[in-house]
Amino acid sequence: MEKLRRVLSGHEDEEQGLTAQGTAFLWLPSGLKLFAVFYTIGNIAALASTCFLMGPVKQLKKMFESTRLIATIVMLLCLILTLCAVFWWGKKGLALLFCVLQFLAMTWYSLSYIPFARDAVIKCFTSCLS
């Protein structure tokens, strides 16, 4: 309750410190690799949290429904490819690219749980481009 009170009053110093630490990884000698690994672990933790709320079987069934099958495969592929770029291939730029793709894939995957959200995003982008 105290944490909620601090956040609502605008005194959220802890979270800003954690964000600064995560961004500081980028400036260390092997910081980009650390950033990519921790970013991937964070996304896996986000998936695990919804798994905890729904239950693992129901989560897996929903993940692989036909409406979000492609989003799930792309998201999981981006998670795996980020770790491959860091540990096996040793390519920092590729790891950063996969982090950006992870963000986009996780966003698209998350939008699949909100009714008509993906349609709204598509319409928004097409109206901005035309």
C-alpha positions as CSV (number, residue, x, y, z in Angstrom):
1,M,0.0,0.0,0.0
2,E,2.9,2.3,0.8
3,K,4.3,1.8,-2.7
4,L,1.0,2.7,-4.3
5,R,0.8,5.8,-2.2
6,R,4.4,6.8,-3.3
7,V,3.6,6.2,-7.0
8,L,0.4,8.2,-6.8
9,S,2.1,11.1,-5.1
10,G,4.9,11.2,-7.7
11,H,7.7,9.9,-5.5
12,E,8.7,6.8,-7.5
13,D,12.5,7.0,-7.2
14,E,13.0,3.3,-7.1
15,E,11.6,2.6,-10.5
16,Q,13.5,5.5,-12.1
17,G,16.7,4.0,-10.6
18,L,16.0,0.6,-12.1
19,T,15.3,2.2,-15.5
20,A,18.5,4.1,-15.3
21,Q,20.4,0.9,-14.4
22,G,18.9,-0.9,-17.4
23,T,19.8,1.9,-19.7
24,A,23.3,2.1,-18.2
25,F,23.9,-1.4,-19.4
26,L,24.1,0.0,-22.9
27,W,27.3,2.0,-22.1
28,L,29.2,-0.8,-20.5
29,P,31.8,-2.7,-22.6
30,S,29.5,-5.8,-23.0
31,G,26.4,-3.8,-22.0
32,L,24.4,-4.3,-25.2
33,K,24.6,-8.1,-24.6
34,L,23.5,-7.6,-21.0
35,F,20.7,-5.4,-22.1
36,A,19.5,-7.9,-24.6
37,V,19.6,-10.7,-22.2
38,F,17.7,-8.9,-19.4
39,Y,15.2,-7.5,-21.9
40,T,14.5,-11.0,-23.0
41,I,14.2,-12.3,-19.5
42,G,11.8,-9.4,-18.7
43,N,9.6,-10.5,-21.7
44,I,9.7,-14.1,-20.6
45,A,8.7,-13.0,-17.1
46,A,5.8,-11.0,-18.5
47,L,4.6,-14.2,-20.3
48,A,5.1,-16.2,-17.1
49,S,3.0,-13.7,-15.2
50,T,0.0,-14.1,-17.5
51,C,0.6,-17.9,-17.3
52,F,0.4,-17.6,-13.5
53,L,-2.9,-15.6,-13.8
54,M,-4.6,-17.8,-16.4
55,G,-3.0,-21.1,-15.7
56,P,-0.4,-22.7,-17.9
57,V,-2.7,-24.9,-20.0
58,K,-5.2,-22.2,-20.7
59,Q,-2.4,-19.7,-21.5
60,L,-0.9,-22.1,-24.0
61,K,-4.3,-22.8,-25.6
62,K,-5.0,-19.1,-26.0
63,M,-1.5,-18.4,-27.3
64,F,-1.9,-20.9,-30.1
65,E,-5.4,-20.1,-31.2
66,S,-5.7,-19.3,-34.9
67,T,-6.3,-15.6,-34.2
68,R,-2.9,-15.1,-32.5
69,L,-0.8,-18.1,-33.9
70,I,1.4,-16.0,-36.1
71,A,1.9,-13.3,-33.4
72,T,2.9,-16.0,-30.9
73,I,5.3,-17.7,-33.3
74,V,7.0,-14.4,-34.2
75,M,7.2,-13.4,-30.6
76,L,8.8,-16.7,-29.5
77,L,11.1,-16.6,-32.5
78,C,12.3,-13.1,-31.6
79,L,13.0,-14.2,-28.0
80,I,15.0,-17.2,-29.2
81,L,16.9,-15.2,-31.9
82,T,17.8,-12.5,-29.5
83,L,19.5,-15.0,-27.2
84,C,21.1,-16.7,-30.2
85,A,22.5,-13.4,-31.4
86,V,24.0,-12.7,-27.9
87,F,25.4,-16.1,-26.9
88,W,26.2,-18.0,-30.1
89,W,26.6,-15.5,-32.9
90,G,28.1,-12.7,-30.7
91,K,26.5,-10.0,-32.9
92,K,25.6,-6.9,-30.8
93,G,23.8,-5.1,-33.6
94,L,21.7,-8.1,-34.4
95,A,20.8,-8.5,-30.7
96,L,19.6,-4.9,-30.7
97,L,17.6,-5.4,-33.8
98,F,16.0,-8.5,-32.3
99,C,15.2,-6.5,-29.1
100,V,13.3,-4.0,-31.3
101,L,11.5,-6.8,-33.1
102,Q,10.8,-8.3,-29.7
103,F,9.1,-5.1,-28.6
104,L,7.0,-5.0,-31.8
105,A,6.1,-8.7,-31.6
106,M,5.1,-8.5,-27.9
107,T,3.0,-5.4,-28.6
108,W,1.2,-7.1,-31.5
109,Y,0.8,-10.2,-29.4
110,S,-0.6,-8.2,-26.5
111,L,-3.0,-6.3,-28.8
112,S,-4.4,-9.7,-29.9
113,Y,-6.1,-10.0,-26.5
114,I,-8.0,-6.7,-26.8
115,P,-11.0,-7.0,-29.1
116,F,-10.6,-5.0,-32.4
117,A,-7.3,-3.5,-31.2
118,R,-5.2,-4.8,-34.0
119,D,-7.8,-3.6,-36.5
120,A,-7.7,-0.1,-35.0
121,V,-3.9,0.0,-35.1
122,I,-3.9,-1.1,-38.8
123,K,-6.5,1.5,-39.6
124,C,-4.5,4.2,-37.7
125,F,-1.3,3.4,-39.6
126,T,-2.9,3.2,-43.0
127,S,-4.7,6.5,-42.5
128,C,-1.4,8.1,-41.4
129,L,0.5,6.7,-44.4
130,S,-2.1,7.8,-47.0
